[in-house]
């Protein structure tokens, strides 16, 4: 079969599409015939050797491929050959076939196509866990999503509204971006760029919440926006750290959470798949149910042939597209 092989970190010139052996499943694994493999920024970071986990070289990148099950290990009883699944593998998606742990392969309902599943993977599960597990979102809560134009941010807007949030605020870089986020569930916006964010972001949130603040913050950008957002959390509110797109990893004086009775936590979604597979299954079941009910929409996608993997990565790296990028082996 064909697969992209990375032979050294940091130098994509040594990588290429190669012929490799067809994988066989271990007892707790399944093999997926890949129909759609998302191209994620984390793939690029891992290829550079800059991610917190380094795979053993050579390896095939690609998280979250979707396709048909073509082989099933002896200990996997909930899936059979021919089932349509989303496989949340850490690596292996940039290939015609991919091995996935059986408890990390999620059966797709008829309403969810392969392309839709691939575009939602890694973004919607991260957003769901951030809101439901870490943020303990309750019906009627107010939510601020920093980095709302990103993949996780857009998913968080939709899920917050679908799960019963009363007010959903979108953190954006400029007001002109707000119109495109209203279909995703954003009720209003907060500007997350510019001078004195520590005060301006807080003041805007308090203005929009009648001085109360927000119950849940999903923060994918960090930096100065975090400094303002943590001051905009309501009493007993929760702030969940997803990433640091702004570049600076912020710090926090811990007397502040104590004085306001607030919580600051983080999420690293790969650990949930490894440590809490039952919770991840519940997460994806909820996402697929909401999508099947028409309460979520999948992001738009640009499709690339497997041999065009490098072009897709370069487009992602240049940040010149807002669409999700999908390889179609």
N, C-alpha and C positions, 0 to 999 in steps of 0.2 A: 504494500500500500504506500501512498504518498504521505509524507509528513514534513513539516518544517522542523529542522534540527538546528539547535543553538550549540555551538562547539566551544565558545569562550564568551565570558561576560564582557560587555562593553563594546564589542566590535561586531556589528551586524554583518560586516563584509565576510565574516567566516561562516555565516548562517546561510541556509538554503533549503529548497524543497528537495527532499531525497526519497529514495525507495528504502523502506524499512520493513521489518518483519510484521506480519499481522499479529496483534496482541491476543493473548489468551487470558481469560479471567481466572483469578484465584477463587477460592471457595466463596469469599464474601464480596465478589466483584461481578460487574456486568460489562460487556462491550457494547458500545453505541456506534452505529453507523451514522457519522456526523452529517446532519443536513444544514445546520447553521451554527457557527461558532463566533461569539462576539469578540471584537477587538477592544480591549480595555487598556486604559493608561497604565494600570498596574502591570500588565504584560510587558510594556516597554521598560518600566522601572526594574522589573525582575531581570530582563535581558541585559540590562546595564550592570547588574550585580548590586543595585542600590536598595533592593527590597530587604525587609527584615528576615525573610526566609530565602535561602539560596538552594535551588534544586541541584541535584547531581548532574554534571555534564556528561555527555550531551543530553539535552532534553528538548521536548516539544512544548512550546508555550500554549496558553489558551485556557481560560477558566469558563465554565458554564456552557458547554456545547449542548445542543438539542438534536435529537434524531431518534431512530428506531433501535431497539435492543436487538442485537444479533447473536449474542451468546450470554449465558447465565451461569454463574458459579453455583456449586452444589448447595451452599448455605443460604442462597437468596431465594425466598419463597413468595415474595409479593410481586415479582415481575416475571414476565415470560418473553420469549423471542417474539418480536413484532410489536411489542408495546412502544408507545410514543412517550418519550421521557425528556426531561431536562436533567442533565448530569452536571452537578456542581463539583467537577474535578478541579484540583489546584492547577494542574498542568495537563497538556495533551490535546487540547481542543483544535489546534491548527493541524488537523490531520483528517484522513478519510475515516478512521476509526479511533475511538478513545476508550480507555479503561477507566471505570468509575466505581467507587465503593457502592455496594448495593443500597446502603442506607443513605446515600447521597444522590440517588437517582429518583426523581419525582415524576410520578405518572401525570401526563398532561390530559386535561379534559378536552373534548372535541372542539370546544370554542377557542382553545389556545393553539395557534399554529407554531411551527418551529421558529420562524423568524420573530414572532412576538415573544415567545419564551426566551429566546436568546437576547433580545433587547431589554427584557425586564430583569434578567439574571444579574446578580451582583449589586444592582442598584436598588431594586424593590425589596429584596430580602434584607439588605443593609438598612434601608429606611424603615421597614416594618419592625425589625428588632430594635432599632433606635427609639421608635415611638412607643411600641407595646411593651417590650421587656425593660429597656433602660429608662425610658421616659414615663412608663406607666400611664399612657394617655387614657383619659376617661371621657365619656361623652360630655360635651359642654365645655371642655378645656379649651384654652386659647394656645396657639402654637406660633412660634417664629421659626422660619427655616432660613438660615444663612447659607448663601450659595445656592439660591433657589433655581438658577438657570442651569446648574449642573445636573448630571444624571441622577445622583442620589437626591439632590434637592428637589427636582421635579417629581420624583417618585414620592418623596415625603409630603409634598403639597397634596398630591392626589390621595395618598393613604390617610393623611390627617383628616381630610374632609370626609372620606368614605367611612372612617372609623368613628365619626361623630364629633369632631372638633367644632366648636361654635365659631371661632375666628381663626383664620389662617393668614399669617403675614409673611410675605415673601421678601427676603433680603436680596437686594439687587444692587448693581453698580451704578445704574442710572435710571431715572424714572421711565424713560422710553421703553424699557424692557418689560414693564408691568403688563401691558396689554396681552402679550403672548402667554402670560402665566394665569390669567383669569380663567381660561378653560380648564386649567389643572386644579382649580379650587382656591386660588389666592383671593382673599377679600380686600387686601390693601397691601402696601409695600413699605419697606424701610430701606433707606439708602445705606449701604454697608461700605462705602468708600468716601474719601475726603478727609479733611482735617478734623481733629477733636472728636473722633468717633466715640471716645469714652463717654462724652456727654451727649453728643448729637443723636447717637443711636438710641441711647436710653430715653432721651426726651421724646423722640418720635414714638417709641413703643408706648410710653406712658400716655402720650396724647391720644393714641389709637385705642387704648384700653381704659380710658377714664381714670388714669392714675394708678391702676391696679398692677400692671405688668402682665407678663405671659406665664402660663403654667408650664409650658415645655418649650425649650429651645433646642433645635437641631443645628449644630455648628460644624459645617464642613470646611470652613476657611481659616479660623483662628485669627492670629494677628490682632490688630487694633479693634476689629469688630467684636472679638471675644470680650475685650475689656468693657465695651459698652453693653453687650448682651447680658453679661453676668450681673450687671447693675439693673437690668430691665426684667429680671426674673421675679415673679410674684412670690409672696410668702408661701413656703413649702413647695416651691417650684423645682423643676428639674432641667438641668442643662446637660446635653449629651454631645460629647466631642466625637466627630466622625473623621475629621482630617484637618489639614493645615494648608489649604490651597493658597492662602495669602503669603505663605513662606515663613513667617515668624511663629514659633511655638510659644504661646503665651504662658505666663505664670500667674498665680493667684495667691493672695494673702488669705490664709485659712480662717482668719477671724470673720471674714465676710460670709462664708456659708453658715457659720455658727450664728451670727447676729441675725441673718435673714431666714434661718431654718431652711436653707436650700441645699440641693444635691448637685454635684458636678461629677459626671461619670464619663466613661469612654466606651467605644465599641470597636472590636476587631473581628469582623464577621467570620473569618476562617476558623477561629476558635470554636464558634458555635457549631459548625459542621463537624468538627472533630470531637468536641466534648458533650454536645447536646443535640444529637441527631433527631431525637423525638421532637424537640422544640422546633428544629428547622423544618421538619415535615409539617408541623402545625402551621408554621409561617407560610410555606409555599401553598398549602391547602387554602389558607385564608386569601392569599394573593390571587390564586387561580379562581376561587369562588367569586371574589369581588369583580375580577375581570369578566367572568362568564355572565355575571349579572349586569354588565354594562356600566359598572361604577368606577372602573379604571380603564385607561387607554394606554396602549403600548407606544413607546416613542417611535418616531419615524426612523427608518434605517436606510443606509446605503449598502448595497450588496457588492461583494468582490469575489472573484474566483480565488481558489486556494493559492494559485501561483502568483496572485497579486497581493499577497500578504504584506510585502514590504511597502507597497504604495499605500495601503490602508494605515499602516503604522505611521508613515510619514505625514499623512493627512491628520491623524490624531495628534501627533507631536506638534504640528504647526498650529493647532487649535483653530483651524480654518473651517471647521464644520460643526454644526450643532446636532447633527444626526448621529445615532448609534451606527457603528460600522460592523458589518457582519461578513464573515467568510462563508462561502457556500461550497464545501467540498463535493 
